[in-house]
Amino acid sequence: MALIAPSLLSADFLHLQRDCDMLNASEADWFHLDVMDGRFVPNISFGPMIIDFIRKATTKYCDVHLMIEEPEKYAEAFKKAGADNLTVHLEACKHLHRNIQQIKSLGMQAGVAINPHTPVDTLRDILKDIDLVCLMSVNPGFGGQSFIGQTIYKIKQLKEMINEQLLNVKIEIDGGVTLENAKLIIDAGADVLVAGNTVFRSPDPKAIIQQLKAL
């Protein structure tokens, strides 16, 4: 059974407590928190202060996805804000292994994200050092985009690499996840589904999360 991680990028920030309460009462496993800096991606979202407030509103796992340049400058701030997992982009890290060591030394789990155009094989030498791979199934920066079909092949390829090395690394899929394609994604080998608009734009978000969990 896959873990469901609704993305609060799609929440109503005028009623953030209400949306956090809804997720707390739902079958959602994680809170997925997208941090954007307007440099690595063409959008700006929120930073440690908002995550600190969200952390106070939930006991669920806070999965923080940094779509930012120079993540090493901010890792400690996100730890203090309450991140359980910190995911950095391979494309944004000149010294990826050093970034991962920093995250681990701060007591968080570590993830690496790759954009749709980045080959899975670039992860081969870092897999043993991380807890999660986030495969972007849309071009990062904005919610509500359509799932890129080639991602299914990448999930299968990554799962093979993880199994070959006998590792316990979760595969997270971020972007364009819907009730229609979720089973295909899970069957390919995904462990965590990030869902934003699919959950928060629904008339009954808790029911959508329940349906995703049941797949």
Order of alpha helices (4+ residues) and beta strands (2+ residues): beta-alpha-beta-alpha-beta-alpha-beta-alpha-beta-beta-alpha-beta-alpha-beta-alpha-alpha
